Amino acid sequence: QVQLVESGGGAVQTGTSLRLSCAGSSRAFGTMAWFRQTPGKERELVASVVSSGGVTHYGDSLKGRFTIWRDNAQNTLYLQMNNLKPEDTAVYYCAAKANRLAGVPRPEYFDWWGQGTQVTVSS
């Protein structure tokens, strides 16, 4: 059974940083990603990365503040979030797919999801 376990969320102030981690159970994932969701809105892409680390996608206006990478040896996905803003407040979900995705990922493309971790940014 595949499991994705997120950690690293919390409540922080504007302008600070957080690092999220997602530990995957023992199998290889072609694509891993972070999505986020706020009440009443659709889940949106934060960032994604393929197994080689060479192809990444970022949500609109997030590249430059957010960085995604993965440690394949540890089967762990990371998201470094800098200069956080109140509009970054959301539940952040880790997602994984067996295959590599060539284009911009959508939530429905993914096979497995973590339980989510809350990030709250106050002004």
C-alpha positions in Angstrom: 0.0 0.0 0.0 1.4 3.3 -1.0 1.5 6.0 1.6 2.5 9.7 1.4 3.1 11.4 4.7 3.5 15.2 4.8 5.1 17.2 7.5 6.4 20.7 8.1 3.2 22.8 8.0 2.4 25.4 10.6 1.4 28.9 11.4 3.9 31.6 10.5 4.1 35.3 9.9 4.3 37.1 6.5 7.8 37.1 5.1 9.0 34.0 6.8 9.8 30.5 5.4 8.6 27.0 5.8 9.9 23.7 4.4 7.4 20.9 3.7 8.4 17.3 3.4 6.6 14.3 2.0 7.9 10.8 2.7 6.7 8.1 0.3 6.5 4.4 1.0 8.9 2.1 -0.8 8.3 2.4 -4.5 9.5 4.7 -7.3 7.3 7.6 -8.4 7.6 9.0 -11.9 6.2 12.4 -10.9 5.6 14.0 -7.5 3.9 17.3 -6.8 2.5 19.7 -4.2 -1.0 21.0 -4.6 -2.8 23.3 -2.3 -6.5 24.0 -1.6 -8.5 26.6 0.3 -12.2 26.2 1.2 -14.5 26.5 -1.7 -11.7 26.5 -4.3 -10.3 23.8 -6.6 -7.0 22.2 -5.7 -4.3 24.1 -7.5 -0.8 23.1 -8.5 2.0 24.5 -6.4 4.9 22.6 -8.0 5.8 19.3 -9.6 9.0 17.4 -10.4 9.7 14.2 -12.3 11.9 11.4 -11.1 15.2 12.7 -12.6 14.5 16.2 -11.1 15.1 17.7 -14.5 11.6 18.8 -15.3 9.6 21.0 -12.9 6.5 23.0 -13.1 5.3 25.8 -10.8 2.0 27.4 -10.2 1.5 30.9 -11.4 3.7 33.5 -9.6 5.2 30.9 -7.2 8.5 30.2 -9.0 11.1 32.4 -7.3 9.5 32.0 -3.9 8.9 28.3 -3.9 11.4 25.5 -4.8 10.6 21.8 -5.2 13.0 19.0 -5.2 13.2 15.3 -4.4 15.6 12.9 -2.8 15.0 9.7 -4.7 17.3 7.7 -2.4 15.0 8.6 0.6 11.8 8.7 -1.6 11.1 12.1 -0.1 9.7 15.2 -1.7 10.4 18.7 -0.4 9.0 22.2 -0.9 10.8 25.2 0.3 8.5 28.2 0.7 10.1 31.6 1.2 8.7 35.1 1.7 5.3 33.6 2.6 2.2 35.7 2.1 -1.3 35.5 3.6 -2.6 34.2 0.2 -0.3 31.2 0.6 -2.6 30.0 3.5 -4.0 26.6 2.5 -3.9 22.9 3.0 -0.9 21.6 1.1 -1.1 18.1 -0.3 1.6 15.8 -1.6 0.7 13.8 -4.7 2.5 11.1 -6.6 2.1 9.3 -9.9 3.7 6.1 -11.1 4.6 7.6 -14.5 6.4 10.7 -15.6 4.1 13.5 -16.8 5.3 15.6 -19.7 3.0 18.6 -19.4 1.6 20.7 -16.6 0.1 18.3 -14.0 -3.6 18.4 -13.0 -4.9 16.8 -9.8 -6.8 14.1 -11.6 -3.6 12.8 -13.1 -2.2 11.6 -9.8 -2.5 8.1 -8.3 -1.8 8.8 -4.6 -2.3 11.6 -2.1 -1.1 12.5 1.3 -3.4 13.6 4.1 -2.5 17.3 3.8 -0.7 19.7 6.0 -2.1 23.1 7.0 0.0 26.2 6.3 -1.3 29.5 7.8 0.4 32.8 7.1 -0.7 35.8 9.1 0.0 39.4 8.3 
